[in-house]
């Protein structure tokens, strides 16, 4: 992540990215689900309260709070599904509409999270990485 374009996390729909997890093997278990769902809502930037302005990628939860992607992938899959997986784009839009103006970041530990190693990644992580790779290819 380039620090040149780095900005603080916001609750603006203009700053987020919708990542389809349709290739995830357990995607069909998410109901309701639209054609390209389920989804993660992500954003790159830094925690607005981080004086060091360390860039990370964050995911949005149903609670309206952001969590670093590193911490997200360390959570049990069931907890991730319940809080961070959205079945439909309409559900994402409603959550985004209900957000307060100031972004809130969950700080589950004081040290920056480590990226999961390939051996630790689960199927959801693999689907996420595949979707990110497809999006990067289409932006070229």
N, C-alpha and C positions, 0 to 999 in steps of 0.2 A: 504494500500500500504506500503510495507516494505521499509524503508529508506536504508537498506543494499544494495539493487540492484538499487537504484535510480540513474538515470543519466539525463543529460540535454536533452531536446527535440532536435531531429535532423530531417533532411529531407531525411534520408536514408530509402529506402524501407525495409531494414532489421529490422528496429526498429518499424515499424507500424503494426497495426492489422486491417484487413478488417472485418468489422462487417456487416453481412447480415441482412437487415430489411425486408426480404421476408415475414415474418409473420405479418408485419404491414398491417392493413386493407386497407390503401390507397396506398400500394405498386404498384398496377396496374396502378395508375395514372401517374407514372414516366415513361417517354418515351424519348429515347430508354431505355430498361431495359433487362438485360440478365436473364437467368434462376434463379440465386440466388440473383439477385438485387431487390431492390436498396441497396446501401452500405453507411456506414460511415467509414471513415479512422480515427483510433484512435491511441493514443500513451500515455503511462504513463511515467512520468518524471517530470522535473521541467523546468520552463522558464529559458533559458540561461542567462538572465539578472537579475534573482532573486538572490540577495546575500544571502537570507535566505534558498534558495534551498528547497522550500516547494513543496512537491510532489502533483501532480494533474493528472487527465486524460484530454487529449486534443483531439479535433477533427480538422481535416484539411479541410479548405475551398477551393473552386475553385480558390480563389485569391492567394492561396499558403501560406496563413497565418493560424496559429494555434489559437484556442480559447479554453478556459477551458470548460470542459463538463458542469460545473455548470452554466456558462454564456450561453452556448448553449441552455440548457433546459429552460432558462428564456426568450429566444427570441420567438417571434411569430412563429408559425409553418410554415407559408408561407415563412418567411425570412430564416428559417432553410433549408427548401426544396430548395430554390433558390441557396444558397451559399454552403451548406454542404452535400447534398445528391447526390450521384453519381449513375447513372442508371446501368452502366456496369463496369466490372473489367477493360476493356480496357480503359475506361475513367479515372479510377483511375491511371492506369499505365502511361498514357500520362501526367496527372497532376504531378505525382511524378517525371517523367523524366524531366519536365520543371522547377522544383524547383531549386532555387539557393542553394549554398552549406550551407549557414547559415539559420537556422530556424528563422522565425519571429512569435512572439506571440502577438496577439491582447490583449491589456490591457484595457478592457472597464471600469474598476473601480479599485480603489486603494486597497480595502479590498478583501481578498479571498472570492470567491463565496460560498454560502451555497448550500448544496446538496438539490435538490427539495424533498419535502416530498411526501409520497405516494399519498396524496390527490391532489397534484398539478400535478402529472405526467399525461401526455396525452398518446394517443395510440402509438405515435412514441417512447416515453420513455419506455413504456411497452415492445414494440418489441425489443428495444435496450437491455433492461435488460434480456429479455428471450434469446436473441442471446448470450449475455455474459455468461449467466448461462449454456447454451449448450456447449459453448467453454470450460468453466472451467471443466465441467463434462468429456469432451472428452480428456482433458489433464491429467486426473488422471490415 
